[in-house]
Amino acid sequence: MLHVERWAQGIPAVVAMPAIHLVTFADFMYEALPQAKERRLFGRVFLPPDDYYVWYRMYQSPFRPVRAFIKMINDFDENGQLITFLYLVGRRIQRLLKRNPNYFRDNPPTEEDYRQGMELRKELHTKFFAEIKDELDPQPLSPDKQIALNKYIKDHEQELGFVFFIFVPSLMIFQESPYKLYRQAIAGDIDSIEKLLMLDPLLLNNPEIGKHIQHLRFTNKTNDYERVSAAIHKFAVTDYSEVEDARKNSKVQLAAIIQALSQFAGKRLTSTRITKLYNAYSKDKQRGDTDFDLPVGESFSKAIKRHIQPWNNLFQKPDKK
């Protein structure tokens, strides 16, 4: 049995599974964020967008980039179908609760629902930890599948580039989606314009955002104009000057997401419990019994508190009113 599997005992699957996935995601984050400025990932450099209209449209709707990303996972990850299934279930629950926050209270499960739910939970549990085992000892793709993956990335370069270099850094660095930032930016919010330009200097040419920037210039709002003008030279992840710093920062950020999600699900994970999860994963990765990237004791709890509020806002439960 994996150490992370032992850690999950007694914790609801809806809390444990996302928490474990986020901890495993830390390895990807610290490798990806420092390379985002050069748009480098999967051993290749992603070309700049060749169609600005399509690129700007992706800020208005997540459909194209999310669909391309899910299809890549589904087609080229051994457990892609499970990940896709969990995503679709999560989206369905989200829509149900948006229409009726009391849906599950108003529609309690029957005995048959409960039985089927337990069977599904057992199946998901088995598949989930089988996937984690695969991630601990990843096998290279076959030559044919690698060629197919390279072709898929090339054919969907803009959509996947948006996911990896805009969507993920936006969530991790600013704790806000690029869609929300874009809506606020075209409404004239200076802070949102600055953040987006740090992520994506191409938005300087966006007509809606450019209009607001020029308005600052011609109304003599010098400080704000200089701030947004300088943003295109301040890439959002330049604070991660070293890979080690990127790794440590990513793990604290992910811990804040884990705690916020667990609070939302009604089973709050303390910083001590989250530390034990990181340590369990370190053992499974054969890196040692302790994850030394994490702050110790109360320092870790304080670090989570510094980063958690935006995630609490993002995951807040629907207003019962």
C-alpha positions, 0 to 999 in steps of 0.5 A: 500500500502506498503511503499516500493511500494510508494517509487517505484512510478516514478522509472522505474521497472527495477531499483526499483524491484532489489533495493527493493529485495537487501534491503530485502536481507540485513536481509539474508546477515547479518545472513549468512555471520558470519555463513559462516565460520562454513558453517551453514545455514537453521539451519544445518551445510553443510558438507565439499565437498566429491568430490574435482573434482566436487567442483573444476569444480564448479569454472570453470562453474556456471551451476551446482550451479546456476541450483540447486539454481534456482530449490530450489527457484522455487520449495520451494518459493511461488513466485519462478516461478516469480523470475526464470522468471525475472532471465531468462529474464535478462539473455536473455537481457544480451546475446542480448546486448553482441551480439549487444549493440545497439539491442534495438535501432536497433529494436524499439518496435512496438505498440503491443510490447509496449501494451504487455510490459505494460500488463506484467509490470502491472502483474509483479508489482502486483506479485512483491509486493505480494511477498514482503508482503509475505516476511514481514510475512513469513509463515512456510513451511508445514511439507511435504514441509519442509521434501522435502526441507531438502532432496533437500538440502542434495541431492544438498549440494555441489552446494548450499554450493558453492552458499551460502559460496563461490559465495555470500561472494565473490561478497559481500566482494571482488565485484568479482565472484569466477569464475573470481578470479579462472581464474586469480588465475590459471593464477598466480595472487597472489591477486586472490589466496589469496582471494580464499584461504580466502574464501575456504582453500580447494583450497590449494589442487587444482593442478593448484593453488598449482603449483603457490604457490610452485613456489613462495616457490622455487623461494624465493618469500618469502613475496608472499608465506607467504601471500598466506600461511597465507590466509587459516587462515584469513577467509574472513568475520572475520572482522564481529566480531559482527552481528551488524557490519555485518548488517551495512556493508552489507547494505552499500555494498548493497547500492553500488550495488543498485546505480551501477545498477541504473546508469547502467540502466540510472536512478541513485539513489542518497544516499538520495533516497536509504536511503528513500528506507531503511527507507520505508522497516524499516516501513514495517518491523515495526522497526520504521521510520528510519533505524539507521544502515545507516551512516547519510547524506554525510557519507552515500554518501562517504561510497557508493563511497568507495565500488561502483567502483568494481560494476561499473566495473562489470555492465559497459555497452558494449563498443560501439566500 
